[in-house]
Amino acid sequence: MMKRSQLSFKRARMELRELGLTLLRKQGEYRVRIIGTADGEGYFTNDLWDAYQTGVRMSQEQQNNQKVCQQTSNSAASTAS
């Protein structure tokens, strides 16, 4: 995990992009959202560090949700057999 002092907008945007998120900056406000979600959705803040930290958590939550869905799907498939 990087330190707050090491964080630039460019670096945060690149790292969040690798996690499947976008980071936008407009008029002193940052928005983080999962790629593929509606433009109005996401997390808004005026602090870059907060945006970065929240984006990392959003990515982790998305990965956990995908694992649960996959496990549920696998369980349903084996029950149906």
C-alpha positions as CSV (number, residue, x, y, z in Angstrom):
1,M,0.0,0.0,0.0
2,M,1.4,3.4,-0.9
3,K,1.7,6.3,1.5
4,R,-0.4,9.4,1.2
5,S,2.7,11.5,0.4
6,Q,3.5,9.2,-2.6
7,L,0.1,9.6,-4.2
8,S,-0.4,11.7,-7.3
9,F,-3.6,12.0,-9.3
10,K,-1.9,10.2,-12.2
11,R,-0.7,7.3,-10.1
12,A,-4.0,6.9,-8.3
13,R,-5.9,6.9,-11.6
14,M,-3.5,4.3,-13.0
15,E,-3.7,2.0,-10.0
16,L,-7.5,2.2,-9.8
17,R,-7.8,1.6,-13.5
18,E,-5.9,-1.7,-13.0
19,L,-8.5,-2.6,-10.4
20,G,-11.4,-1.9,-12.7
21,L,-12.3,1.6,-11.6
22,T,-12.2,5.0,-13.0
23,L,-11.0,8.1,-11.2
24,L,-12.1,11.5,-12.5
25,R,-11.2,15.0,-11.3
26,K,-13.4,18.0,-11.9
27,Q,-13.4,21.4,-10.2
28,G,-11.5,20.1,-7.1
29,E,-13.8,17.1,-6.7
30,Y,-12.9,13.5,-7.4
31,R,-15.2,10.7,-8.4
32,V,-14.5,7.0,-8.2
33,R,-16.7,4.5,-10.0
34,I,-16.6,0.9,-11.2
35,I,-16.1,0.7,-14.9
36,G,-19.4,0.0,-16.6
37,T,-21.6,1.6,-14.1
38,A,-23.8,4.6,-14.8
39,D,-22.0,8.0,-15.0
40,G,-24.0,9.4,-12.1
41,E,-23.0,6.6,-9.8
42,G,-19.9,6.4,-7.8
43,Y,-18.2,8.0,-4.8
44,F,-17.6,11.7,-4.7
45,T,-15.0,13.4,-2.5
46,N,-12.7,16.5,-2.5
47,D,-9.8,14.5,-1.1
48,L,-7.6,12.4,-3.5
49,W,-6.4,10.1,-0.7
50,D,-10.0,9.4,0.3
51,A,-10.9,8.7,-3.3
52,Y,-8.0,6.3,-3.7
53,Q,-8.7,4.4,-0.4
54,T,-12.4,4.2,-1.2
55,G,-11.6,2.9,-4.7
56,V,-9.4,0.1,-3.4
57,R,-12.2,-0.9,-1.0
58,M,-14.8,-0.8,-3.8
59,S,-12.6,-3.1,-5.8
60,Q,-12.2,-5.6,-2.9
61,E,-16.0,-5.6,-2.3
62,Q,-16.6,-6.2,-6.0
63,Q,-14.2,-9.2,-6.0
64,N,-15.8,-10.6,-2.9
65,N,-19.3,-10.3,-4.4
66,Q,-18.1,-12.1,-7.6
67,K,-16.7,-14.9,-5.5
68,V,-20.1,-15.3,-3.6
69,C,-22.0,-15.3,-6.9
70,Q,-19.7,-17.9,-8.4
71,Q,-20.0,-20.1,-5.3
72,T,-23.8,-19.8,-5.3
73,S,-23.9,-20.6,-9.0
74,N,-21.6,-23.6,-8.6
75,S,-23.7,-24.9,-5.6
76,A,-26.9,-24.5,-7.6
77,A,-25.4,-26.4,-10.6
78,S,-24.3,-29.3,-8.4
79,T,-27.7,-29.5,-6.7
80,A,-29.5,-29.6,-10.0
81,S,-27.4,-32.5,-11.3
